[in-house]
Amino acid sequence: MSEPVRVLPDELHIASLVVHVMPQTLSHVAQALLQVDDAQVHGTHPDGKLVVTLEGPNAGAIMDKVAQIQQIPGVLNVSLVYQHAESRHFLNQEVGHDQHPA
């Protein structure tokens, strides 16, 4: 008799990164990041730093995208700053605002 198949919750993983690049390649790397699925560049610094977020269905997918970014010419380092996982069910629920008496 086989084991029952466990269905994992439909999750969304969100990670933030700082991507360090050679300053002269900043524009090229920013453009290349547009080709990475579910990657967004939120800011750049002329010294060669980009703030990037990634989304994926699991931690492995996030790490695959980090590896893809590391292969972009001009990238010196990718630092994972934060990762969070949340059930898509909870992400789609409306958030209420608590009313506190003054």
C-alpha positions in Angstrom: 0.0 0.0 0.0 1.5 3.4 -1.0 1.8 6.4 1.2 -0.9 9.1 0.8 0.3 12.0 -1.3 0.7 15.2 0.7 -0.4 18.4 -1.0 1.7 21.3 0.0 0.0 24.7 0.4 0.3 27.0 -2.6 3.0 29.3 -1.3 4.6 32.5 -2.5 8.2 33.1 -1.5 9.5 36.7 -1.6 13.2 37.5 -1.3 15.1 40.7 -1.2 18.7 41.0 -2.5 21.5 43.4 -2.8 23.3 42.8 -6.1 26.9 44.2 -6.1 28.2 44.9 -9.6 31.2 46.6 -11.2 30.0 50.3 -11.5 30.6 50.5 -15.2 28.2 47.5 -15.7 25.3 48.9 -13.6 23.1 49.7 -16.5 23.8 46.4 -18.3 23.1 44.3 -15.2 19.9 46.3 -14.5 18.7 45.5 -18.0 19.7 41.8 -17.7 17.7 41.5 -14.5 14.6 42.3 -16.5 15.0 38.9 -18.1 14.9 37.0 -14.8 11.4 35.8 -14.2 9.6 37.6 -11.3 12.6 39.9 -10.5 12.1 43.6 -9.9 14.8 46.2 -9.5 13.7 48.7 -6.9 16.8 51.0 -6.7 20.3 51.4 -7.9 23.4 53.3 -6.6 26.2 54.5 -8.8 28.8 52.7 -6.7 27.4 49.5 -8.2 24.6 48.3 -6.0 21.0 47.2 -6.9 18.1 46.4 -4.6 16.2 43.5 -6.1 13.2 41.4 -5.1 12.4 37.9 -6.3 9.2 35.9 -6.1 8.8 32.2 -6.6 6.8 29.1 -5.5 9.5 27.8 -3.1 13.0 28.4 -1.7 14.6 26.3 -4.4 13.1 28.5 -7.2 14.4 31.6 -5.4 17.9 30.1 -5.1 17.8 29.1 -8.8 17.1 32.7 -9.7 20.0 33.9 -7.4 22.3 31.5 -9.3 21.0 32.9 -12.6 21.8 36.5 -11.4 25.3 35.5 -10.3 26.0 34.4 -13.9 25.2 37.9 -15.3 28.5 39.5 -16.6 29.5 42.3 -14.2 27.9 40.8 -11.1 30.4 40.5 -8.3 28.1 39.3 -5.4 24.5 38.6 -4.6 23.5 39.0 -1.0 20.2 37.6 0.2 18.9 40.1 2.7 15.4 38.6 3.5 13.1 35.8 2.5 9.5 35.3 3.5 7.0 32.6 2.6 3.3 33.0 2.8 0.3 31.0 1.7 -1.3 32.5 -1.3 -4.6 32.0 0.4 -3.6 34.4 3.2 -2.1 36.9 0.8 -5.5 37.2 -1.0 -7.4 38.0 2.2 -8.3 41.5 2.9 -6.6 43.1 5.9 -8.8 44.9 8.3 -7.8 48.0 10.3 -8.3 47.9 14.0 -10.1 50.9 15.4 -8.6 52.0 18.7 -10.5 54.6 20.8 -8.6 57.8 21.4 
